[in-house]
């Protein structure tokens, strides 16, 4: 597994990161359906054995469950793994999720994360969303204080615009941006990617497989059969008409390209994201040990120009068809 430096930090991340969103399971607004914690822990250990050296989680994933599972999995091996988690999304006794970025809330979240993760420091602490936007400076100042106190090594942001990063960067260095980035979602190529490259900010892409759509393992029937607690079935536009039919046709058109370079579809999708020099790592959601076997092989696989041109032509066709379908 190849590694890349995260921006101007001292963190060296494996090109594939372990995404711990799905191991939070179901039973909340953004759940992925039923999940066995023993499978999750086995998946984490298997990923580490395959060269993955960092895990991205958040308190809201499973409303604390994901962080607890990660903490249990890393008991006794904490020093070997880079942990990234987040702040800003909180929940009440009725499991209703809201956004809060006050100093007191950020500090409370950090302490709770340290406890659940069974560690005395967080390697990368990220502001999950810039919401409420009027509180992001207060939150960032508190996160910077946590760095000074030794409870956090580096701080970053997720889902932020360049303007928001410019504001916070004047207060304390931004180690990283975590945005969604995949073949099916490329809007950051216009502003955020060039900005991160210019400012020396690391970029870690989430949903590079677009919540599983780019794996080639979905059909209309399997999507309809998703568990009712899986958010993809309920509120993900890419899994609903007319987008889903167009997306599935695009994935099928990718198969010959993947075959031509002896890659699977997930490997091709990850290599496509990692082709950008601004990208430090791609986060892949792993729920079982077997899933990592395939995705780790995307590391160190550059794509030639002809392959990129073929993918670009398919993307242009998808974009045209999608624009026509959604009007």
ABEGO torsion letter per residue (X at the ends): XBBBBBEABABBBBABBBBAAAAAEBGBAABAEBBBAAAAAAAAAAAAAAGBABBBBBAABGGGAAAAAAAAAABGAAAABBBBBBBGBBBBAAGBBBBBABAAAAAAAAAAAAAAAGBABBABBBBABBOBAAAAAAAAAAAAAAAAAGABABBBBBGBBAAAAAAAAAABBBABBBBBBBAABAAAAAAAAAAAAAAGBBBBBBGAAGGGAAAGABBAAAAAABBAABAAAAABAAABOAAAAAAAAAAAAAAAAAAAAGBBAAAAAAAAAAABAABABBBBBBABAAAAAAAAAABGBBBBAAAAAAAAAAAAAAAAAAAAAAX
